[in-house]
Structures are given as structure tokens and as C-alpha cells.
Amino acid sequence: MLKKPFFDDLETRSADARATDLATRLPEQVARAQGLLGYADSLAGVAAAAITDAQALARLPVLRKSELGKAQAAHPPLGGFTVKPAHGFAHVFQSPGPIYEPGGVAHDWWRMGRFLHAVGIGGDDVVQNCFGYHLTPAGMIFESGARAVGAAVLPAGTGQTELQVTAARDVGATAYAGTPDYLKVILDKADEMGVELGFTKAAVGGGALFPTLRQFYAERGITCLQSYATADLGNIAYESAAMEGMIVDEHVIVEIVTPGTGDPVGPGEVGEVVVTTLNPDYPLIRFATGDLSAVMEGQSPCGRTNLRIKGWMGRADQTTKIKGMFVRPEQVAALVAKHDEVVKARVIASRDGEMDVMTVKIEAPESDSARYAASVADVLKLKGAVEVVAPGSLPKDGLVIEDQRSYD
């Protein structure tokens, strides 16, 4: 099957054409948001018709995830930020927090098709989708993208690796979607079982794609590209075969701002990623992701003309993604509060080969680490090694989450 070089004509349009389109769609989106309870105070008095570009957009307040959570607690489940009630959507998801996100089944609602097309996935492929389908939206986000490019989907989720290998072989899976390191787990298990798999493409997200891991896949004949997406926003930016930064999606506006202020940084400077989505069902305006990145100069050699960012460069706060799941400082605080004898705790993210490892150090007079293992899994939503240390032995540096992984 002859594959189109680009997902659509939007990817190669001129800067003027993109600006003209934005000058129409952005004021409409701001006006749409003004009609919602969630924006009743923050956008009151704003002249929506004047918000026609990123410079004008930068004058509006930033919306933080913590504010979204508070609004959802006051006005469950979606906080007054959607144009439809919960029952008007195809799905409602729950992410850690808890934070609830709506989901649709209209064509490419999450805008992930653009990324899968860039990976080379199309109508001849079977995608083994190893993102979770339980409560959180990642599985459906990537399934929607596969549907947009005409690929079949094996909804595998996570776990049961031997069955994953068997299914991949039996259905002839040619493409993988999931966190960067889980494909290696599948391939290693296949080697152990003496099974040859047919993966040639991998669309990954939910964690850092380390250079050594990408090289490992390349040596196995697998092209592996990564996207930058969130449960709230869907696809934000994605790699192409050029592998020079990440190209911003055509239906979002990305700003890089000084963390905590919302003020745009200078060209090339590292700052917090703030995103405005043009999704009419869920108009998030200047939504702060908490992630760090920077704008890259010029255009991608692949021919796509939109803005590029350098990809994920860490967190503006201590929130850290481990094994594809965010661990937040408030979760660590909840872990400490769960046991009266615990003085403090520290979560450490590290690597063992190509796998993320979470270690939780707990200051407590008790020396039995097994005592806290269930609480760690329950509160942090991840299993990890637990080490009990003497009270007063953890560093007094303000960190409750320490990321020791190298991203070079």
C-alpha cells in the first residue's frame, strides 16, 4: 500500500496560512471557554475577539492541574470545563489525583493519528497496544490514533508478558504502542520462548525514550519514535523520522513560560510547557503541564513546518513519571500520613538496564520494609522497593521525589 508522506496538508502549510487559521479558531475557542463555569472568573471581561495569536494568548491566566482538581471536587466530575456533561462523552477516565478526563470517539479525537502516521503505521499494520485500558485514557488515546490511520489494534494492555508474546505472534503484530521500555520486556520474553516476532515500528510515550533503548530497537530492525501527550490534552507534539526535536500538533498552541509565572521565556530558553487546545469539546486554555522543554529554531528536515520543541526535559515541580505513571509530592505526603510512626519519605527514580525502578525510602523506627509495601502500592499506584531508614537520615534538601535517571 502506497503511503502518503504526510497525515494531511496542515503539516506542510506556510506560517502565514497557519496564523490565519489560528486567528479564526483561537477567538472562537476562548469565547467557547467563557461560556463554561470553569472559566467564569478567570476569563471574565476578556475580549475573545482580540485573542488571535500566541502573543495575545499570553495575556490570559494559566490554568494549573491543581485548579482543575479543585474545580472537579466542587463541580463533579469535570469541573465545568467541558461543553457537554459527562454522559455526553463516549468515555470518562480517571487519572491519579484523582483527575477526571473526558474522551470522544469522533475521528482522531485525541489527535494521535498524526503521530502514528509519522511512525509509518497504516492500513497494513496490526498495532499491539500495550497502554492501559483501565480507568486511565492512554489505551484509548492510542487506539483512536490507530483507527485514524486505518490500522488494526490488539488491545493488549500491560502485564502477562508470555501471553503478549503469543498474541503478537499469532495475530502478526507489526507495530507496538506503549511505554518505551515495555517493548524490550516483550522482546526479551520472546527470545526466551524462542519466538520470532514481526515488530518493525514502535510508537512510544508515557516515559523517557533513552538513546540506548532506541538503539537497541534499531538493532532489532524496529523504528521507534516518541510522542508527547497528556491525558488532559491528547497529543501535543511528536517525533518524525528526522528525529530532530518534536513537532507541535496542528490543533494545539504551545508556549514555553517561566515556571510559576506564565510569562513566555526567551527564544531557546528552557521553561514550562503551557498548552491551549482547539478541541471544541474540552477547551483547555493555557493549561500548564508541569513539564519543561524549549523551542527549537527552524523547521524539521522531514518537511513538516510547525513549531518544534526539544521534547521532555524534566518537571517544573517534583512530579515525576515512573514506569509511565506520574508520582506527585502530595502522594508522598499521603503515604507518610498513612502511618503514624513514619517521619518522612523519599521516592527515588532510577534505572536498571532499560527499565525504570522506583525505590521508596521511609524514615521510621520500624525496620520491617514489608510493613509498608502495600501502602506504597496503594498510595503511589506503583510497586517499588521499600527501604526503611533511621529517622533523621534522609537529606534535608526539600526533595520528596528524586530523579536519578540520566537523560543524555
Summary of the structure (lengths in Angstrom):
residues: 408
radius of gyration: 21.6
end to end distance: 37.4
largest distance: 65.9
contacts: 1337
relative contact order: 0.11
helix: 29%
strand: 25%
